[in-house]
Amino acid sequence: MNILVTGAGGMVGSHMVEMLYEQGENVIGTYYKPTTDIHELRDEIKMIECDVRYPENIERIILAHKPQKIFHLAAQSYPTVSWEKPYETVDTNINGTVAIYEAVKKCRKEEQGYDPVVVVACSSAEYGASLERYDTPVPEDAPLLPLHPYGVTKVAQDLLSYQYFANDGIRCIRARIFNSTGTRKVCDVTSDFTKRAVLLEKQGSSEWKLRVGNIHTRRAIMDQRDLIEALFLLSEKGVWGEVYNISSESVVEMSEIIEMIEKEMKVHFSLEVDPALLRPTDEKVIAGDVTKLKRDTGWKQKIKMEQTVHDMLEYWRKKL
């Protein structure tokens, strides 16, 4: 089948197009200002440059390929950037989502039976202040109280998807994604720690000093492969129009990630707290309740954090 993955220049999207290609699907990926090195992808994977802020771009792709499944991952995905560039964040995340659904509607006028599944990558950032109210994994019916422009745009993506389902019958799934990491990831704690460790290894330094921030925060971090499997299962077994949390069920302290790296590399780090890496406050991060995801799709988290750390170290060893 034809499958479209927008945002295939990101960590999750790049791995998703690879997985679908290896499964024999006719996959098309779009990218714009990629956050990963898309040259790592096989040449056979069809990649199209596409800025989703301009509706005619995505419309042209959907009309040409009529994908049976659309995984909409394209976004301005950094909360901090959303403070600096709120207009761009709103334009990309909200108008880019409208462009997907409007293209599907236009395609239906040309081909009456066209009925794709659209899986939209929403975010745990939608819960915002609600995260502080739960001592247990956050359920899907928790209040949506986003704390930055990025989170607001994800709420908009979420609700826009529902209204296109309710009013136009477009089969959509709203996936609220919690913390995830993996190879090709940049600017998160696991990628930063593993990259710094490999740089020290390559420098042949006798002093294993690792720059850190607050290592006592706790995070529910999921391997991107588990995330991709959840997204694909939702496209097959999810209930149309519904919202699903996708989250790790285990929470780790940042110090534990360092211990995993030490064990893998057989070294011991002396930790150097870098004030630039400290935040005035560190938000409480709670895992999402994935009861609904597991019940409807049979999804299970398979990959342990130790495996993720191993794979990321190996990635940086080759990349650097």
Secondary structure, DSSP 8 states (H G I E B T S, - for coil): -EEEEETTTSHHHHHHHHHHHHTT-EEEEEESS-SS-GGGS-TTSEEEE--TTSHHHHHHHHHHH--SEEEE--S---HHHHHH-HHHHHIIIIIHHHHHHHHHHHHHHHSTT---EEEEEEEGGGTBGGGGG-SS-B-TTS--B-SSHHHHHHHHHHHHHHHHHHHH--EEEEEEE--EE-TT--SSHHHHHHHHHHHHHHHT-SS-EEEES-TT-EEE-EEHHHHHHHHHHHHHHS-TT-EEEE--S-EEEHHHHHHHHHHHHT---EEEE-GGG--S-------B--HHHHHHH-------HHHHHHHHHHHHHHH-
